[in-house]
Amino acid sequence: MKSRDVEIRNPSGLHARPAVLFVRQATTFKSSVTLQNLATGKPPVDAKSLIAVLTAGVLAGTTVRIAADGEDETQAVAHLKAAIEGGLGEPLG
C-alpha cells in the first residue's frame, strides 16, 4: 500500500466539479484507491465513488491522504497527488 498527504488548495475545496475529475482519474487505476480527510479523523472513503468523495467534506486548506493498494498503486498515488496539486481543472487560491 502506498499513500501520500496533500493539501487541497482549491478555493472552494473538493466540491462537485473538481471531485468529478478526481473520481474519473481514480477510476482509471486497477488498484483500490481511498481518500481521507485528515482534519475530521473519519475513516478513508472510496476515491472511485463521487458520493463518498463529496461526503468527505474536504474544504480549502484541508490535508487529505490518498492511498492505493494494488498493482499500480505507486502510479495511482503519484498521479492523483499531482492532479490535486494542479487544481483539478480550477485556478488555485
Contact map, one row per residue, 1 for C-alpha under 8 A:
111000000000000000000000000000000000000000000000000000000000000000111100100000000000000000000
111100000000000000000000000000000000000000000000000000000000000000111000110010000000000000000
111110000000000000000000000000000000000000000000000000000000000011110000000010000000000000000
011111000000000000000000000000000000000000000000000000000000000011100000000010001000000000000
001111100000000000000000000000000000000000000000000000000000001111000000000000001000000000000
000111110000000000000000000000000000000000000000000000000000001111000000000000001001100000000
000011111000000000000000000000000000000000000000000000000000111100000000000000000001100000000
000001111100110000000000000000000000000000000000000000000111111100000000000000000001100000000
000000111110100000000000000000000000000000000000000000000001110000000000000000000001101000011
000000011111110000000000000000000000000000000000000000000001100000000000000000000000001001111
000000001111100000000000000000000000000000000000000000000001000000000000000000000000000000011
000000000111111000000000000000000000000000000000000000000011000000000000000000000000000000000
000000011111111000000000000000000000000000000000000000000111110000000000000000000000000000000
000000010101111111100000000000000000000000000000000001001111000000000000000000000000000000000
000000000001111111100000000000000000000000000000000001000100000000000000000000000000000000000
000000000000011111110000000000000000000000000000000001000000000000000000000000000000000000000
000000000000011111111000000000000000000000000000000000000000000000000000000000000000000000000
000000000000011111111100000000000000000000000000000000000000000000000000000000000000001111000
000000000000011111111110000000000000000000000000010011000000000000000000000000000000000000000
000000000000000111111111000000000000000000000000010000000000000000000000000000000000000000000
000000000000000011111111100000000000000000000000000000000000000000000000000000000000000110000
000000000000000001111111110000000000000000000010000000000000000000000000000000010011000100000
000000000000000000111111111000000000000000000011110010000000000000000000000000000000000000000
000000000000000000011111111100000000000000000001000000000000000000000000000000000000000000000
000000000000000000001111111110000000000000000000000000000000000000000000000000010000000000000
000000000000000000000111111110001000000000000011000000000000000000000000000100010000000000000
000000000000000000000011111111000000000000000001000000000000000000000000000000000000000000000
000000000000000000000001111111000000000000000000000000000000000000000000000000000000000000000
000000000000000000000000111111110000000000000000000000000000000000000001100100000000000000000
000000000000000000000000001111110000000000000000000000000000000000000111000000000000000000000
000000000000000000000000000011111000000000000000000000000000000000011111100100000000000000000
000000000000000000000000000011111100000000000100000000000000000000011100100000000000000000000
000000000000000000000000010000111110000000000111000000000000000001111000000100000000000000000
000000000000000000000000000000011111000000011111000000000000000011110000000000000000000000000
000000000000000000000000000000001111100000011110000010000000000111100000000000000000000000000
000000000000000000000000000000000111110001111000000000010000000111000000000000000000000000000
000000000000000000000000000000000011111111010000000000011100011110000000000000000000000000000
000000000000000000000000000000000001111111000000000000000000011110000000000000000000000000000
000000000000000000000000000000000000111110000000000000000000011100000000000000000000000000000
000000000000000000000000000000000000111111000000000000000000000000000000000000000000000000000
000000000000000000000000000000000000111111100000000000000000000000000000000000000000000000000
000000000000000000000000000000000001110111110000000000000000000000000000000000000000000000000
000000000000000000000000000000000001000011111000000000000000000000000000000000000000000000000
000000000000000000000000000000000111100001111100000000000000000000000000000000000000000000000
000000000000000000000000000000000111000000111110000110010000000000000000000000000000000000000
000000000000000000000000000000011110000000011111100110000000000000000000000000000000000000000
000000000000000000000110010000001110000000001111110110000000000000000000000000000000000000000
000000000000000000000011011000001100000000000111110010000000000000000000000000000000000000000
000000000000000000000010000000000000000000000111111110000000000000000000000000000000000000000
000000000000000000110010000000000000000000000011111111000000000000000000000000000000000000000
000000000000000000000000000000000000000000000000111111100000000000000000000000000000000000000
000000000000000000000000000000000000000000001110111111110000000000000000000000000000000000000
000000000000000000100010000000000010000000001111111111111000000000000000000000000000000000000
000000000000011100100000000000000000000000000000011111111100000000000000000000000000000000000
000000000000000000000000000000000000000000000000001111111000000000000000000000000000000000000
000000000000000000000000000000000001100000001000000111111100000000000000000000000000000000000
000000000000010000000000000000000000100000000000000011111110000000000000000000000000000000000
000000010000111000000000000000000000100000000000000001011111010100000000000000000000000000000
000000010001110000000000000000000000000000000000000000001111110000000000000000000000000000000
000000011111110000000000000000000000000000000000000000000111110000000000000000000000000000000
000000111100100000000000000000000000000000000000000000000011111000000000000000000000000000000
000000111000100000000000000000000000111000000000000000000111111100000000000000000000000000000
000011110000000000000000000000000000111000000000000000000000111110000000000000000000000000000
000011110000000000000000000000000011111000000000000000000100011111000000000000000000000000000
001111000000000000000000000000000111110000000000000000000000001111100000000000000000000000000
001111000000000000000000000000001111000000000000000000000000000111110000000010011000000000000
111100000000000000000000000000001110000000000000000000000000000011111000100010000000000000000
111000000000000000000000000000111100000000000000000000000000000001111100110110000000000000000
110000000000000000000000000000111000000000000000000000000000000000111111100000000000000000000
100000000000000000000000000001110000000000000000000000000000000000011111100000000000000000000
000000000000000000000000000001100000000000000000000000000000000000001111100000000000000000000
000000000000000000000000000011100000000000000000000000000000000000001111111100000000000000000
110000000000000000000000000010110000000000000000000000000000000000111111111110000000000000000
010000000000000000000000000000000000000000000000000000000000000000010001111111000000000000000
000000000000000000000000000000000000000000000000000000000000000000000001111111100000000000000
000000000000000000000000010010101000000000000000000000000000000000010001111111110000000000000
011100000000000000000000000000000000000000000000000000000000000001110000111111111000000000000
000000000000000000000000000000000000000000000000000000000000000000000000011111111100000000000
000000000000000000000000000000000000000000000000000000000000000000000000001111111110000000000
000000000000000000000100110000000000000000000000000000000000000001000000000111111111000000000
000111000000000000000000000000000000000000000000000000000000000001000000000011111111100000000
000000000000000000000000000000000000000000000000000000000000000000000000000001111111110000000
000000000000000000000100000000000000000000000000000000000000000000000000000000111111111100000
000001111000000000000100000000000000000000000000000000000000000000000000000000011111111100000
000001111000000000000000000000000000000000000000000000000000000000000000000000001111111100000
000000000000000000000000000000000000000000000000000000000000000000000000000000000111111110010
000000001100000001000000000000000000000000000000000000000000000000000000000000000011111111110
000000000000000001001100000000000000000000000000000000000000000000000000000000000011111111000
000000000000000001001000000000000000000000000000000000000000000000000000000000000000011111100
000000000100000001000000000000000000000000000000000000000000000000000000000000000000001111110
000000000100000000000000000000000000000000000000000000000000000000000000000000000000001011111
000000001110000000000000000000000000000000000000000000000000000000000000000000000000011001111
000000001110000000000000000000000000000000000000000000000000000000000000000000000000000000111
